[in-house]
């Protein structure tokens, strides 16, 4: 019934007749007196009610069904079949994420890396129509997930990221260059790289600004995000006995470089996240700026369904005749 509409819905007010008919029958039944009066009914002890007596309400119930079906038919029910044709402007997005040792600093809870993974995961969930990929870097860079529409695999690989799986350091240029290689040949109308880091470029063979200029040549928009609180941040160290100690380390982010990298791609932007909430807001802004454009054409087709209700009324009336004047009289 979820796709049923009525051309004359006001006729449905007539359905109030059905409960009135039922109430009248109940009232009349209770007022009836036995046709045969007998001073002693002991002779009838042990005699149960027959099936016909138990179902004496059935003919009238069938009449109520018939009346209700006729009322619904008068309202002219129609089934509506609709179809939407959707055209999505594809957006390809590669996230380049820093997994260097400094991402374990705990100015974000539980640490920068886990906070970034959680926010990125929520971002992926909101991009159902886009191909997305994942590049990770520290002292060197590699592709964790190429561009894919299988967001389940992407989420699994994102969740498995941890610091220490590659040589430590921060190779911004290598990370960006690897992301460019994964998206440069895309035929999508919009190509985006989101680069997230908490450090200063100190490793790698590719100059970050040169990589950004190459991204611009391929029509790739670059959003850079600097992650880290202002001043100092608690960082966990392990001693020779495996015990964890904390030491406050300076937060050093080359914001000027990342601003230049983003600006080199034209419409790119640099963001600074000093806490997890700010990081969520940044991804939210990027999500709004990179919304897919959807053209929807809707088709609707209606089909009269009143014939089914008239058939129901006819069948109910025929059953009433058979039950009342046939089976009940046997």
N, C-alpha and C positions, 0 to 999 in steps of 0.2 A: 504493500500500500504506500510505500515511501515515494513512489513516482506517479501516484494517482492524483489528479486534480479534478475539480468539479466545475462545469460550465455554469450551472445554476445552483450554487451552494446553499442558497436560502431555502430551497426545497427540503434540505436535510432537517429543518425544524419540524417537519412532519413526523420524524422518528419518535417524537414524544408520544405519538399515538400508541406505539408498541407497549411501553410500560403501563400506560393507562388501560389497555386491553387486558394485560396480564393481571393488573390489580383488580379489574372488574370481575375476571373469572374467579380469582381467589375469594373475593367477597361473596359472589354468588354461590360458590361451592360451600362456604361455611354456613350460609343461610339455608341451605337445602335441608329438608326433613325427610325422614324415611317414608316411603309410600305405604309400607305395611307396618302397623303398630302391633306389638305383641307384649303381653304382660310379663313374660318370662323369656329371657334370651339364653337361658342355660343350655337349651337344646342346640345352640350354635357354638358352644364352647369347643375349642380345638379345630375349628374350621378357619383356615387362614385366608388372606386375600388372594384372589387369583391374579394372574399377570395382566388381564384386561382391566381389572379394577385398579391395579397399581399404575397402569399407564393411561388412565382415563383423561389425563391432562394433555396427552400427546397430540390429538387432533387440533386442539385449540392452539398449542404451541406451534404447530405447522402453519396455522393460519396467521399467527403473529409473524413468523418468518416470511411468509408470502407478502404481507403488508409492508414489512420493513424493506424487503427487496424491491418492491414497486416504488417506494419513496426514494430509495437510493437511485433507481433507474431514472426517475423524474429529474433528479439533480444532474443527470448526464455525466457520469464519471468518464474520465479519459486518462489513458496512460500516456505519459510523456517520455519519449526516448530522446536523449540529447547526446551529442558528441562534440568534443573539443579537439580542434587541431592546434597544436602548439609548436611554435618555432622559437628555438632558443638560440640566442647569440652566444656562441661558445666562448668561454674564458678559460685559458690554461694558466694554472698557478703552480709555481715551484717554491717551496719553502726551503731556505738554506739556513740551517740551525747550528749554532756554535755549541759544541759538546766538550770544550776544553775544561781543564780542571777547575778554573775559576768559576765555572757555572755551578759548582757545588756550594758556593757561598750561600749563607742562610739569611740574607736580608729579605728574601722571599721565602715563604713557607710552602713545603718543607725546605726547598732550596730553589735556586734560579732555574735549573734544568727541569725539575719536576713541575714547577709552576708554568714554565713555558710550554711543556708538553701538554698539560691540562688545557691551557687556553687555546693552543693550536688544535687540539682534538675537538673542542667545542666549535671552533671556526670551520673545521672540515665538515662537521655534522650539518652545518648550515649551508653548505655549498653542494647540494644534491646534483645539480646539473653540470658541474664543472669537472674537467680533468685536472688532477692535482698530482704533484710529485714531491719527493723529499730528498734533499741533499744535506749531508752533515759534514762539518769540518772542525778541525782543531789545528794541529800543525800541518795537516794535509787534508784533502777533501775527497769524498767519494759519494756516489749516488746510492742512497738507501732504497728508494722506490722511484722508478721512472714514471712519467705521466700516465695516469690510469684513471678510469672511472670506477674501479673497484675500491671504494673507500674503506671497505672492511679490511682488506690487506694493508692499506695505508695506515689505518688506525693501529693494527697489530704491530707493524714495524715502528711506528712512532712510539708506542708504549714500551717497546723493548730497548729504546735508546738509553745509553748510559755513558758516562764519562770514562775515558781511559782506554777505549777500544782502538784509538789511533794515537800517533805521537802527539804530545801536548804542544800547545802553542796556539796562535791565532792567525790563520792564513786567510784573511778576508778576500784577497784577490783570487786565490785558488777556489775558495768556496763559491764566489760569484761566477767565476769562469765555468766551473762544473755545472752550475745551475743554468747558465746560458747555453751550454752544449746540449742540455736536455730539453730546452724549449725553443731554440732558435729556428728549427725547421717546422714548427707547428703552424698549421693553417688557420688557427683560431683568430678571430678578429681582435681579441685582446690577449696580450701575453704579459704576465705579471710575475715578478720575483719578490718574495718577502725575505729579507736577510736579517736575522736576529743574532746579536752578539753582545758580549759584556766586556770586551777588551780592546786592545790596541793591536793593529797589524804588526806582527813581529816574525812571521814565518811565510813560506811559500815563494813561488817563482813568478807569480803574476802580480803586477802592480794593480791595486784596487781601482784607482781612477781610470786606468787603461781598460780594465774589465768593464767598468761602468759605461765608458764611451762605446765599447763594442756592443753592449746591451742596447744602447740608443740606436745604433746602426740597424739592429734587427727589430726595432720597434717595440722593445721590451720596456715596460715601466717597472721601476725599482722602488720598493718601500724598504727603508732601513730602520731597524729598531734597536736602540741602545738600552740594555737591561742592567739595572743596578741602582742602588740607593745613592744618595749624596754623601760624600765623606768617606767613612769606613764601613766595612761589612764583616760580620763574623764568618770565619772560614775554618772548617774542621781539619785538624792534622792528627795523624796517628804516630805515637812514639814506637820505640822498638819492641814494646810489649803489646802492641795492638790497641792501646788505650787511646780514646779520642780526646783531643784537647782543642780548644778554640783560640784563635788569634785574630784580632781585628786587622784587616788588610785594607789598603787604599783602593778605592773604586776608581779605576782609570778607563775612561771610554773616549776614544778619539771622535768626538762629536763633529768637529769641523770636517774631518775626512768623510764621515758618513753623510753629512749634509751635501758635500760636494758630489759624492757618488750618486745620491738621489737626484740632485739637480741636473746632473749630466744626462739623465734619461728624460728630461722634459717635464712631464707631469708627476714625477716621483716625489716622495716626501720622506723626511726623517722624523722619527718619533723617539721620545725618551720616556721609558717606563721606570719609575722609581719604586713601584710596589706592584703586587699582583693585580689589584683593582685597576690601576692605570694601564697595565698590560692588556687586561680584558677590554678596556675602553678603546685602546688603540686598534686591536683586532676588530672591534665593532665598527670603528670608523672606516677601516679598510674594507670591511664587508659591505658597508653602505656605498662606498665609492665604486666598488666593483660588482654591482648588482647586474645579473644577467638581464638582458632585454627580451621580453617574451611577447610575441604577437599571438593572440588567441582568437580563433574563429569558432563560433558556437552555432551548432545546428540543432534544431528542435523539431520533433515529429510527434504528433498526437494521434491517438487511436481511440475511437469510441468503445467503451466497455459496458454500455448500458444493456446490450444484448445478453450478456452473461447474467446480469441481475434479473432480467425479465425471465430468462430460462429458470433461474433459481426460484422465482415466484411461482412459475407454472408447475415446476416439479413439486414444490411444497404443497400447492393446492391439490394436485393429483394424489399425492400421498395422504392428504387429509381425507379426501373422498374415499380412498381405498381403506384407510384405517377406520374411519367413522362408520361408513355404510357397508363395509365388507367384514373385516376382521373383528370389529367390535360387536357385530350382530350375530356372529357365529355361535 
